[in-house]
Amino acid sequence: MTNGDANNSQLAILNGMASALDLVIKVCYFISGGALAVILLSVLTEVFMRYFFNSPTQWSNDLCTWMLAITIMFALPEITRTKGNVAIDVLVEKLPLHVKSKIYRVIALAAFAICMVTVWICGNESLRQYTNEIATMWINPIPKWWISISVPVGFLICGIQFLREGVMPRPSRED
């Protein structure tokens, strides 16, 4: 096996991992959209039951709270993948392409580190809620970790996406 063959096989592995990550992100995005649809249906049901039958639901607000966490945290990886996050890059954009590329890689790797710290902190909190059997204080309580687990999962996927951008950035073009 020559050095070129090894590089090609490594590149193929990285491209396969990138495709798998894209699939995971797409699935999360669809789950986020489904959670948003559940919020819509829940609110419509609540309004209908409250104003037409004078019998509000006991679960609608609780369900919306849970689904909101899933909606936000599972949409975040797609926003990260498409570079939809807010960025103030006035100074960086004025730099030459080779410098700009290096700065964006450093920023992506720093964002990866921040996401992993967030995963550690939020994952430990979710684990604490699980082991201590902490429940919500809702009318119909559920284990709190059912909600909070979406935060480390969303940040883990975002972190992997930032790592991808830091290690193998997409080709950029000069405008």
C-alpha positions in Angstrom: 0.0 0.0 0.0 1.5 3.3 -1.0 1.3 6.6 0.9 -1.3 7.9 -1.7 -3.5 4.8 -1.1 -3.4 5.4 2.6 -4.3 9.0 2.2 -7.2 8.1 -0.1 -8.5 5.5 2.3 -8.3 8.0 5.2 -10.1 10.5 3.1 -12.8 8.0 2.3 -13.2 7.2 6.0 -13.5 10.9 6.8 -16.0 11.4 4.0 -18.1 8.4 5.3 -18.1 9.8 8.8 -19.1 13.2 7.5 -22.0 11.6 5.6 -23.1 9.8 8.7 -23.0 13.0 10.7 -25.1 14.8 8.0 -27.6 12.0 8.3 -27.8 12.3 12.1 -28.2 16.0 11.8 -31.0 15.6 9.2 -32.8 13.1 11.5 -32.5 15.5 14.5 -33.8 18.3 12.3 -36.9 16.2 11.4 -37.4 15.4 15.0 -37.3 19.1 15.8 -39.9 19.8 13.2 -42.1 17.0 14.6 -41.8 18.5 18.1 -42.8 21.8 16.6 -45.8 20.2 15.0 -46.7 18.6 18.4 -46.6 22.1 20.0 -48.9 23.5 17.3 -51.4 20.7 17.7 -51.2 20.9 21.5 -51.9 24.6 21.5 -54.7 24.2 19.0 -56.3 21.5 21.1 -56.0 23.6 24.2 -57.7 26.6 22.5 -60.4 24.4 21.1 -61.1 22.6 24.4 -60.9 25.8 26.5 -63.1 28.1 24.4 -65.6 25.6 22.8 -66.1 23.2 25.6 -65.0 25.2 28.6 -62.7 22.3 29.6 -59.0 23.2 29.3 -56.5 20.4 29.1 -54.2 19.6 32.0 -51.3 18.5 29.8 -51.0 21.0 27.0 -48.7 23.5 28.7 -46.4 20.7 30.1 -46.2 19.1 26.7 -45.3 22.4 25.0 -42.5 23.0 27.5 -41.0 19.6 26.8 -41.3 19.9 23.1 -39.8 23.3 23.1 -36.6 22.0 24.5 -36.5 19.3 21.8 -37.3 21.7 19.1 -34.5 24.1 20.0 -31.8 21.6 20.8 -32.4 19.3 17.9 -32.6 22.2 15.3 -29.3 23.6 16.6 -27.0 21.0 14.8 -28.6 21.9 11.4 -28.2 25.6 12.1 -24.6 24.9 12.9 -24.1 22.7 9.8 -25.5 25.4 7.5 -23.5 28.2 9.3 -26.7 29.9 10.4 -25.3 30.9 13.8 -24.8 34.6 14.4 -21.3 35.7 13.4 -19.7 39.1 13.5 -16.9 38.6 11.0 -16.3 42.1 9.6 -12.6 42.0 10.4 -12.0 38.4 9.4 -13.6 38.8 6.0 -11.1 41.6 5.2 -8.2 39.2 5.6 -6.5 37.2 2.8 -8.1 33.8 2.1 -5.3 31.6 3.6 -5.4 33.6 6.9 -9.2 33.7 7.0 -9.3 29.9 6.5 -6.9 29.4 9.5 -8.9 31.7 11.7 -12.2 30.0 10.9 -10.6 26.6 11.7 -9.4 27.9 15.1 -12.8 29.3 15.8 -14.4 26.0 14.9 -12.1 24.1 17.2 -12.7 26.6 20.0 -16.4 26.1 19.5 -15.9 22.4 19.6 -14.2 22.7 23.0 -16.9 24.9 24.4 -19.6 22.5 23.2 -17.8 19.6 24.8 -17.6 21.5 28.2 -21.3 22.2 27.8 -22.0 18.5 27.1 -20.0 17.6 30.2 -21.9 20.0 32.5 -25.4 19.4 31.1 -24.8 15.6 30.9 -23.8 15.5 34.5 -26.9 17.4 35.5 -29.1 15.1 33.5 -27.4 12.1 35.1 -28.0 13.7 38.5 -31.6 14.1 37.7 -31.8 10.5 36.6 -30.1 9.0 39.6 -32.0 11.2 42.1 -35.3 10.5 40.3 -36.1 14.2 40.1 -39.4 14.9 38.5 -41.0 18.1 37.1 -43.5 20.0 39.2 -46.2 19.8 36.6 -49.8 18.7 36.9 -48.7 15.4 35.3 -45.0 15.1 36.5 -42.4 13.3 34.3 -38.7 12.7 35.1 -36.8 15.9 34.5 -34.0 14.2 32.7 -36.5 13.4 29.8 -36.3 17.2 29.1 -32.8 18.0 30.0 -31.1 15.2 28.1 -31.9 17.1 24.8 -29.4 19.8 25.8 -26.2 17.6 26.0 -27.4 15.6 22.9 -27.8 18.7 20.8 -24.5 20.2 22.0 -22.7 16.9 21.4 -23.9 16.9 17.7 -23.0 20.6 17.3 -19.6 19.9 18.8 -18.9 17.1 16.4 -20.0 19.4 13.5 -17.6 22.1 14.8 -14.8 19.5 15.0 -15.6 18.5 11.4 -15.3 22.1 10.3 -12.0 22.5 12.2 -10.4 19.3 10.9 -11.8 19.2 7.3 -13.2 22.6 6.4 -15.3 22.9 3.3 -13.6 24.5 0.3 -14.1 28.3 0.5 -14.2 30.6 -2.4 -13.0 34.2 -2.7 -15.9 36.6 -3.3 
